[in-house]
């Protein structure tokens, strides 16, 4: 994505989530300037931490004694709870010269756990303040540290590249030299040479899919950017597969909520699903019922009706999973469901 697109994504993430975007780009592409502009556009104060120049004490503060208790002074850059909404920009994250500095900031760039605030040692950041990271890619042309996969997995990686039209708009707005602008209009290849591909070890993880879920529920990105954003969390291959799945409404498995709440509308589709698609619906049902096992009479009847249309082998496996959920097991074991459930329970009993 280019800088203008990055600003759109940054503003959406900052204003609607607690996730931490990390802008990855080559020198001079405009990472810091773009982040500052995004902060101005959403009326946020901006604080820059150049981590390549900082030590642990600059981050966590200086220890002092308070009676019998050791405390740490609040760093001068730390925005107070009553300060205007602020974005703390952790610039040059992978240029931290000391390993303990990088370890200290790890906690700060990690999105806060549900119900908790973002922290750095003993200091807690008000939820009104957000954090953004930027780095140069570790492609061998920069004096940077390699970020481990655990840290990468905690951020939304946004890969930014040179784009002439984006720069031309910026240059006109800033009223840069007309000679320079006209020269580059005819020689756009002289703007910046692309470096090596910006590849980091971004792979699918449970945390990554949770971040994708948060973004899908709380943010809206332009269509051409959505896949890029997800690729920076779960990797390109998983992002492409996911986006194709979203586009394939006909081949998409029925959701648990559709089976339980809209059975008359989806009964025909449920019966015609391929076994692999059926397995996805079954997995969703099991996970949903484990989390919320109490069913209404209508939902209970819909569940049994779905079990009835399943192929024999899938039916046995599904019922076996449901019997491990006590509340659901009591429901489907009722006499009125014997014609559907009894055969499966008998088979399971013989296996035991």
C-alpha positions as CSV (number, residue, x, y, z in Angstrom):
1,X,0.0,0.0,0.0
2,X,1.1,3.6,-0.4
3,X,1.3,6.3,2.3
4,X,-2.2,7.6,1.7
5,X,-3.7,4.2,2.0
6,X,-1.6,3.5,5.1
7,X,-3.1,6.6,6.7
8,X,-6.6,5.4,6.0
9,X,-5.8,2.1,7.7
10,X,-4.0,3.6,10.6
11,X,-6.9,6.0,11.4
12,X,-9.4,3.2,11.3
13,X,-7.3,1.0,13.6
14,X,-6.5,3.7,16.1
15,X,-10.0,5.1,16.4
16,X,-11.8,1.8,16.6
17,X,-9.5,-0.8,18.2
18,X,-6.7,-1.3,20.7
19,X,-4.6,-3.1,18.2
20,X,-1.0,-2.0,17.4
21,X,-0.3,-1.2,13.7
22,X,3.4,-1.5,12.6
23,X,4.3,0.4,9.5
24,X,7.1,-1.4,7.5
25,X,8.8,0.5,4.8
26,X,12.2,1.5,3.2
27,X,14.0,4.7,4.2
28,X,12.4,8.0,3.1
29,X,9.1,6.5,1.9
30,X,7.2,8.7,4.4
31,X,6.4,6.4,7.3
32,X,6.8,8.9,10.1
33,X,5.3,11.8,8.2
34,X,2.3,9.7,7.3
35,X,1.7,8.7,10.9
36,X,2.0,12.4,12.0
37,X,-0.5,13.5,9.3
38,X,-2.9,10.7,10.3
39,X,-2.7,11.9,14.0
40,X,-3.6,15.5,12.9
41,X,-6.5,14.3,10.8
42,X,-8.1,12.5,13.8
43,X,-7.1,15.2,16.2
44,X,-4.7,13.2,18.3
45,X,-1.6,14.4,20.1
46,X,1.7,12.8,18.8
47,X,4.6,11.6,20.9
48,X,7.7,10.1,19.1
49,X,10.0,7.6,20.8
50,X,13.1,7.0,18.8
51,X,14.0,3.6,20.3
52,X,17.4,3.5,18.7
53,X,18.5,6.3,21.1
54,X,16.8,5.0,24.2
55,X,17.8,2.9,27.2
56,X,15.6,0.9,29.5
57,X,15.5,3.7,32.1
58,X,14.1,6.1,29.4
59,X,11.2,3.7,29.0
60,X,10.4,2.5,32.5
61,X,11.6,5.5,34.5
62,X,14.1,5.7,37.4
63,X,13.5,3.7,40.5
64,X,13.0,5.5,43.8
65,X,12.1,4.4,47.4
66,X,8.6,5.2,48.7
67,X,8.8,4.1,52.4
68,X,9.3,0.3,52.2
69,X,8.2,0.1,48.5
70,X,10.3,0.5,45.4
71,X,8.6,2.6,42.7
72,X,9.5,3.9,39.2
73,X,9.1,7.5,38.2
74,X,6.9,8.1,35.2
75,X,8.9,8.9,32.0
76,X,8.6,12.5,30.8
77,X,7.1,11.3,27.5
78,X,4.3,9.3,29.1
79,X,0.9,10.8,28.4
80,X,-1.1,11.2,31.7
81,X,-4.6,9.9,32.2
82,X,-6.1,13.4,31.8
83,X,-4.0,14.3,28.8
84,X,-5.6,14.8,25.4
85,X,-5.9,11.6,23.3
86,X,-2.4,10.8,22.2
87,X,-0.7,8.4,19.8
88,X,2.7,7.2,21.0
89,X,4.9,6.4,18.0
90,X,7.5,3.7,18.7
91,X,9.8,4.7,15.9
92,X,12.8,2.5,14.8
93,X,11.6,-0.4,17.0
94,X,14.1,-2.8,15.5
95,X,17.0,-0.3,15.9
96,X,17.0,-0.6,19.7
97,X,20.7,-1.1,20.4
98,X,20.3,-3.0,23.6
99,X,18.5,-6.3,23.9
100,X,16.9,-5.3,27.3
101,X,15.5,-2.1,25.6
102,X,13.7,-4.2,23.0
103,X,12.5,-6.6,25.7
104,X,11.1,-3.7,27.8
105,X,9.1,-2.2,24.9
106,X,7.7,-5.6,24.0
107,X,5.1,-5.3,26.7
108,X,4.1,-1.8,25.6
109,X,3.5,-2.6,21.9
110,X,1.4,-5.6,22.8
111,X,-2.3,-4.9,22.6
112,X,-3.8,-5.0,26.1
113,X,-5.7,-8.1,27.3
114,X,-9.5,-7.8,27.5
115,X,-10.5,-5.5,30.4
116,X,-6.9,-4.4,31.1
117,X,-4.9,-1.4,30.1
118,X,-1.7,-1.3,28.0
119,X,1.3,-1.3,30.3
120,X,5.0,-0.7,30.5
121,X,6.5,-2.1,33.6
122,X,4.5,-0.5,36.5
123,X,3.0,2.2,34.3
124,X,-0.5,1.8,32.8
125,X,-1.6,3.7,29.7
126,X,-5.1,5.2,29.7
127,X,-7.3,3.6,27.1
128,X,-7.7,7.0,25.4
129,X,-4.1,6.8,24.2
130,X,-2.9,4.4,21.4
131,X,0.4,3.0,20.2
132,X,1.8,2.9,16.6
133,X,5.1,1.2,15.6
134,X,7.4,1.8,12.5
135,X,10.4,-0.1,11.3
136,X,12.7,-0.6,8.3
137,X,12.5,-4.1,6.8
138,X,15.2,-6.5,8.0
139,X,16.5,-7.2,4.5
140,X,20.2,-6.9,5.1
141,X,20.5,-3.2,4.0
142,X,19.7,-1.7,7.4
143,X,21.5,-1.9,10.7
144,X,18.5,-3.4,12.5
145,X,17.7,-6.3,14.8
146,X,15.6,-9.2,13.7
147,X,12.2,-9.1,15.4
148,X,11.1,-12.5,16.7
149,X,7.9,-14.1,15.7
150,X,6.3,-13.6,19.1
151,X,6.6,-9.8,18.7
152,X,5.5,-9.7,15.0
153,X,2.5,-11.8,16.0
154,X,1.3,-9.0,18.3
155,X,1.1,-6.3,15.7
156,X,-0.8,-5.5,12.5
157,X,2.0,-5.3,9.9
158,X,1.4,-2.7,7.2
159,X,3.8,-2.8,4.3
160,X,4.3,0.6,2.6
161,X,5.9,1.2,-0.7
162,X,6.9,4.1,-2.9
163,X,4.1,5.5,-5.1
164,X,4.6,8.4,-7.5
165,X,1.0,9.6,-7.6
166,X,0.9,9.6,-3.8
167,X,4.1,11.6,-3.6
168,X,3.0,14.0,-6.4
169,X,-0.2,14.9,-4.4
170,X,2.0,15.4,-1.3
171,X,4.5,17.6,-3.2
172,X,1.7,19.8,-4.6
173,X,0.2,20.3,-1.2
174,X,3.5,21.2,0.3
175,X,4.3,23.4,-2.7
176,X,7.7,21.8,-3.3
177,X,9.9,23.1,-6.1
178,X,8.1,23.2,-9.5
179,X,11.2,22.1,-11.3
180,X,11.5,19.0,-9.1
181,X,7.9,18.1,-9.5
182,X,8.0,18.5,-13.3
183,X,11.2,16.5,-13.6
184,X,9.7,13.6,-11.5
185,X,6.5,13.7,-13.5
186,X,8.5,12.6,-16.5
187,X,11.0,10.5,-14.6
188,X,9.0,8.8,-11.9
189,X,11.5,6.0,-11.8
190,X,13.9,8.4,-10.2
191,X,11.7,9.0,-7.1
192,X,13.0,6.0,-5.2
193,X,14.3,2.6,-6.0
194,X,12.3,-0.2,-4.4
195,X,14.4,-2.3,-2.0
196,X,14.2,-6.0,-1.5
197,X,10.8,-7.5,-0.9
198,X,9.6,-6.7,2.7
199,X,9.1,-10.2,3.9
200,X,8.7,-10.9,7.6
201,X,7.6,-14.2,9.3
202,X,3.9,-13.4,9.3
203,X,2.0,-16.6,9.7
204,X,-1.5,-17.7,10.9
205,X,-1.9,-18.0,14.6
206,X,-4.8,-18.1,17.1
207,X,-3.9,-14.5,18.1
208,X,-3.7,-13.5,14.5
209,X,-7.2,-14.8,13.6
210,X,-8.6,-13.0,16.7
211,X,-7.1,-9.7,15.5
212,X,-8.6,-10.3,12.0
213,X,-11.9,-10.9,13.8
214,X,-11.6,-7.6,15.7
215,X,-10.9,-5.7,12.5
216,X,-13.8,-7.3,10.6
217,X,-16.2,-6.5,13.5
218,X,-15.0,-2.9,14.3
219,X,-13.3,-1.5,11.2
220,X,-14.2,-0.8,7.5
221,X,-11.4,-0.8,5.0
222,X,-11.6,-0.1,1.2
223,X,-11.9,-3.3,-0.7
224,X,-8.4,-3.1,-2.3
225,X,-6.8,-2.7,1.2
226,X,-8.6,-5.3,3.2
227,X,-6.5,-8.3,2.0
228,X,-3.3,-6.4,2.5
229,X,-4.3,-5.6,6.1
230,X,-5.1,-9.2,6.8
231,X,-1.9,-10.4,5.1
232,X,0.0,-8.4,7.6
233,X,-1.5,-10.4,10.4
234,X,-1.9,-14.0,9.2
235,X,0.3,-14.0,6.1
236,X,-0.4,-13.7,2.4
237,X,-1.5,-17.2,1.7
238,X,-4.0,-17.4,4.6
239,X,-5.3,-13.9,3.7
240,X,-5.9,-14.8,0.1
241,X,-7.6,-18.1,1.0
242,X,-9.8,-16.2,3.5
243,X,-10.8,-13.5,1.1
244,X,-11.7,-16.1,-1.6
245,X,-13.8,-18.0,1.0
246,X,-15.6,-14.7,1.8
247,X,-16.4,-14.2,-1.9
248,X,-17.6,-17.8,-2.4
249,X,-21.0,-17.5,-0.8
250,X,-22.3,-20.6,-2.5
251,X,-19.5,-22.8,-1.3
252,X,-19.5,-21.4,2.2
253,X,-20.6,-23.8,5.0
254,X,-23.7,-22.9,6.9
255,X,-23.0,-21.3,10.3
256,X,-24.2,-22.7,13.6
257,X,-26.6,-19.7,14.1
258,X,-28.3,-20.6,10.7
259,X,-28.8,-24.2,11.7
260,X,-30.1,-23.4,15.2
261,X,-32.3,-20.3,14.3
262,X,-33.2,-20.5,10.6
263,X,-33.5,-24.2,9.9
264,X,-36.6,-24.0,7.7
265,X,-34.8,-21.6,5.4
266,X,-31.5,-23.6,5.1
267,X,-32.7,-27.2,5.4
268,X,-32.3,-27.9,1.7
269,X,-28.8,-26.3,1.6
270,X,-27.7,-28.2,4.7
271,X,-28.7,-31.6,3.2
272,X,-26.8,-30.8,0.0
273,X,-23.5,-29.7,1.5
274,X,-20.4,-31.8,0.7
275,X,-18.9,-33.8,3.5
276,X,-15.9,-31.4,3.9
277,X,-18.3,-28.4,4.0
278,X,-20.6,-30.3,6.4
279,X,-17.6,-30.9,8.7
280,X,-17.0,-27.2,8.9
281,X,-20.7,-26.6,9.9
282,X,-20.4,-29.4,12.5
283,X,-17.2,-27.9,14.0
284,X,-18.9,-24.5,14.3
285,X,-21.9,-26.1,16.0
286,X,-19.8,-28.0,18.5
287,X,-17.8,-24.8,19.4
288,X,-21.0,-22.7,19.6
289,X,-22.7,-25.3,21.9
290,X,-19.7,-25.7,24.1
291,X,-19.8,-21.9,24.7
292,X,-23.6,-21.6,25.0
293,X,-25.2,-25.0,25.6
294,X,-28.6,-23.9,26.7
295,X,-31.1,-24.2,23.8
296,X,-34.6,-23.2,23.3
297,X,-37.2,-25.9,22.3
298,X,-37.1,-24.6,18.8
299,X,-33.3,-24.6,18.6
300,X,-33.2,-28.1,20.0
301,X,-35.6,-29.3,17.4
302,X,-33.6,-27.6,14.6
303,X,-30.4,-29.3,15.9
304,X,-32.0,-32.7,15.8
305,X,-33.5,-32.0,12.3
306,X,-30.0,-31.1,11.1
307,X,-28.6,-34.3,12.6
308,X,-31.2,-36.3,10.7
309,X,-30.0,-35.1,7.3
310,X,-26.3,-35.9,7.9
311,X,-24.7,-38.9,6.3
312,X,-24.4,-41.9,8.7
313,X,-20.7,-41.5,9.6
314,X,-20.9,-37.8,10.1
315,X,-24.0,-38.2,12.2
316,X,-22.3,-40.7,14.6
317,X,-19.3,-38.5,15.0
318,X,-21.4,-35.4,15.6
319,X,-23.7,-37.0,18.2
320,X,-20.6,-38.4,20.0
321,X,-19.3,-34.8,20.3
322,X,-22.7,-33.5,21.5
323,X,-22.9,-36.1,24.2
324,X,-19.8,-34.6,25.8
325,X,-21.8,-31.4,26.4
326,X,-24.2,-32.4,29.4
327,X,-26.9,-29.8,28.7
328,X,-27.1,-30.6,25.0
329,X,-26.9,-34.4,25.7
330,X,-30.0,-34.1,28.0
331,X,-31.9,-32.3,25.2
332,X,-31.2,-34.6,22.3
333,X,-31.7,-37.8,24.4
334,X,-35.4,-37.0,24.9
335,X,-37.8,-39.8,23.8
336,X,-39.3,-37.7,20.9
337,X,-36.0,-37.7,19.2
338,X,-35.4,-41.5,19.3
339,X,-35.9,-42.0,15.6
340,X,-32.9,-39.7,14.9
341,X,-30.7,-40.1,17.9
342,X,-31.2,-43.6,19.2
343,X,-29.4,-45.4,16.4
344,X,-26.3,-43.2,16.8
345,X,-26.3,-43.6,20.6
346,X,-26.5,-47.4,20.2
347,X,-23.6,-47.5,17.8
348,X,-21.5,-45.2,20.1
349,X,-22.4,-47.5,23.1
350,X,-21.2,-50.6,21.2
351,X,-17.9,-48.8,20.3
352,X,-17.4,-48.0,24.0
